[in-house]
Amino acid sequence: MKSKIILISGGAATGKTLAATNLIRHIQSAGKCSSVCKIDCLHSDDPAAYQALNVPFILGLSGDICPDHFLISNLEEMIAWNEQQKTEYLIIETAGLCNRCSPATAHTVSICVTDCTSSLRSPKKLGPMLTTADIILMTKIDMVSQAEKEIIHYNISSLNPTAHIFPVDGLSGYGSGLLFQYLESLPETVWNSNDTLRHTMPAGVCSYCVGEKRIGSMYQQGIVEKMDFKEVPYVS
């Protein structure tokens, strides 16, 4: 069975799980099935939310490894697991720790979740997670004014002109129906082992990646970036 592989990424506490569970309810109402892979670091309270929906669910804890690197390292196995479940949708939710990470691949549908209450300028801080996304969800829209929503929408469109933007309210489920209708219009994902990342991951091979605890340049090896402490000219 071909499945649509949906990758939901975004910062911590932006409303990714609520967006996913609301989407699953629409999938179920349409008589279709979904399975969920949740990637977190040390612990997750989300299994209860997904299990309450009675969907096949698996949790991956990355431990000392970057959760998005962990996700990509296990993507092929996730898809093989989903094939055993025989569902129309595979929903993968990332941990959402590093704004720079970009685990989306060419053969997944990439959804980036942004929190409207964080800052009008926050979209610029999301990097390739936002700029390479197919769909961008603006969450917590009930907590900002119409003017703020329009500014955030404009800022997102400036960074990713081709993305489909959906304002959603996780608590009420507003907007999730339109999201489901759009996902239904997309073709099934034909995934294969030749799939590639849409953007490079952040470099993560240094002394501290492999357990170094001592501080100082003499202990730092691998990929290390140093700040430039030259005075930055002030521009008014």
C-alpha positions in Angstrom: 0.0 0.0 0.0 1.3 3.4 -0.9 1.2 6.0 1.9 1.6 9.7 2.3 4.6 10.4 4.5 4.0 13.5 6.5 6.9 15.0 8.4 5.9 17.5 11.1 8.7 19.7 12.4 8.9 22.9 14.4 10.2 24.4 17.6 9.4 23.1 21.0 5.9 23.7 22.4 4.6 25.2 19.1 1.6 22.8 18.9 3.0 20.0 16.7 1.2 17.2 18.6 -2.1 19.0 18.7 -1.9 19.7 14.9 -1.1 16.0 14.3 -3.9 14.6 16.5 -6.5 17.0 14.9 -5.3 15.9 11.5 -5.6 12.2 12.5 -9.3 12.7 13.5 -10.0 14.0 10.0 -8.2 11.1 8.5 -10.3 8.7 10.6 -13.5 10.5 9.8 -12.8 10.0 6.1 -12.5 6.2 6.8 -8.8 6.1 6.4 -5.9 4.9 8.7 -2.7 6.5 9.9 0.3 5.5 11.9 2.6 7.7 13.9 6.3 7.8 14.7 7.3 10.3 17.4 10.9 11.2 17.8 12.0 12.8 21.1 15.1 13.0 23.2 14.8 11.5 26.7 11.1 11.3 27.5 7.8 12.0 25.8 4.3 12.4 27.2 2.8 12.2 23.7 2.2 8.5 23.4 -1.0 8.8 25.5 -2.4 11.4 23.1 -1.8 9.2 20.1 -2.8 5.9 21.7 -6.1 7.5 22.7 -6.8 7.8 19.0 -6.2 4.1 18.6 -3.5 4.5 15.9 -0.4 2.3 15.4 2.3 4.3 17.3 6.0 4.0 17.9 8.3 6.2 20.0 12.0 6.8 19.3 14.2 8.3 21.9 17.4 9.7 20.6 19.3 10.0 23.9 22.6 11.7 23.4 22.1 12.1 19.6 20.5 15.0 17.8 16.9 13.9 17.4 16.6 15.0 13.8 19.9 13.2 12.9 18.3 10.2 14.7 15.1 10.6 12.7 16.9 10.5 9.3 19.1 7.6 10.5 15.9 5.6 11.1 13.7 6.9 8.3 14.0 3.8 6.2 13.1 1.6 9.1 10.1 3.8 10.0 8.7 3.4 6.5 9.3 -0.4 6.5 7.3 -0.5 9.9 4.5 1.6 8.4 4.2 -0.8 5.4 3.5 -3.5 7.9 0.7 -1.4 9.4 -0.9 -0.9 5.9 -2.1 2.7 6.6 -2.7 5.5 4.1 -0.8 8.1 6.2 2.5 7.9 8.1 2.9 10.9 10.4 6.4 11.5 11.7 6.6 14.2 14.5 10.1 15.5 15.4 11.3 16.6 18.8 11.7 20.3 17.7 14.8 21.4 19.6 17.0 22.9 17.0 15.6 25.6 14.7 18.4 25.0 12.2 17.6 21.3 11.7 15.9 20.3 8.5 15.0 16.6 8.4 12.6 16.8 5.5 13.4 14.8 2.4 12.4 15.1 -1.3 9.8 12.3 -1.0 8.1 13.4 2.2 5.4 16.1 2.7 7.1 18.6 4.9 5.0 20.6 7.4 6.6 23.3 9.5 4.7 24.5 12.6 5.2 28.1 13.8 3.9 29.7 17.0 2.2 33.0 16.4 2.8 34.1 20.0 6.6 33.7 19.9 7.6 36.8 17.8 6.8 38.5 14.6 10.4 37.9 13.6 10.5 34.2 14.6 10.0 32.8 11.1 13.4 34.1 10.1 15.0 32.0 12.9 13.6 28.7 11.6 16.0 28.5 8.6 15.6 25.6 6.1 13.0 23.9 8.4 10.7 26.7 7.1 12.2 27.8 3.8 12.0 24.2 2.4 8.6 23.3 3.8 5.6 22.4 1.6 3.1 23.5 4.3 3.4 25.9 7.1 1.0 25.9 10.0 0.5 29.1 12.0 -0.6 27.9 15.5 -2.1 29.7 18.5 -3.9 32.2 16.2 -6.5 32.8 18.8 -3.9 34.5 21.0 -2.8 37.2 18.5 -4.5 40.1 16.8 -5.6 40.0 13.1 -2.8 42.6 12.3 -0.2 40.3 13.9 -1.4 37.3 12.0 -1.2 39.2 8.7 2.4 40.4 9.5 3.5 36.8 10.4 1.8 35.5 7.2 3.6 38.1 5.2 7.0 37.3 6.8 6.5 33.6 6.2 5.5 34.2 2.5 8.6 36.3 2.0 10.8 33.5 3.2 8.9 30.6 1.4 6.7 32.0 -1.4 5.7 28.5 -2.6 4.5 27.0 0.7 0.8 26.6 1.5 0.1 28.4 4.8 -2.7 27.3 7.1 -3.7 29.2 10.2 -4.8 26.6 12.8 -6.0 26.5 16.4 -4.9 23.3 18.1 -7.4 23.5 20.9 -10.5 24.0 18.8 -9.2 22.1 15.7 -9.9 25.1 13.5 -8.0 24.8 10.2 -7.2 21.1 10.4 -10.0 20.2 8.1 -8.6 22.4 5.3 -5.2 20.9 5.9 -6.6 17.4 5.5 -8.4 18.3 2.3 -5.1 19.7 0.9 -3.2 16.6 1.9 -5.8 14.4 0.3 -5.3 16.2 -3.0 -1.6 15.3 -3.0 -0.4 12.0 -4.7 0.8 9.1 -2.6 4.4 9.2 -1.6 6.5 6.9 -3.7 9.5 6.5 -1.4 12.7 4.7 -2.2 16.2 4.4 -0.9 17.4 7.0 -3.3 15.5 9.7 -1.3 17.6 12.7 -0.3 17.5 15.5 2.3 16.1 18.8 1.0 18.9 20.6 2.9 22.0 19.7 4.7 21.9 19.0 8.4 23.9 21.2 10.9 27.4 19.9 11.4 27.7 17.9 14.5 31.1 16.2 14.8 33.2 17.7 17.5 34.9 16.7 20.8 31.7 17.5 22.8 29.6 15.3 20.4 31.6 12.3 21.6 31.6 13.0 25.3 34.3 15.6 26.0 33.5 17.7 29.1 36.6 19.8 29.5 36.4 23.4 28.3 39.1 25.2 26.2 40.5 25.2 22.7 43.1 22.6 23.4 40.3 20.0 24.0 38.3 20.9 20.9 38.7 18.8 17.8 36.6 18.0 14.7 34.2 20.6 13.2 34.6 23.7 15.5 33.5 27.2 14.7 34.9 30.2 16.6 33.2 33.6 17.0 34.7 36.7 15.5 35.0 39.2 18.3 35.7 42.2 16.1 33.4 45.1 16.9 30.3 45.1 14.8 29.4 48.6 13.5 26.2 49.9 14.8 23.5 50.6 12.2 20.6 52.7 13.3 
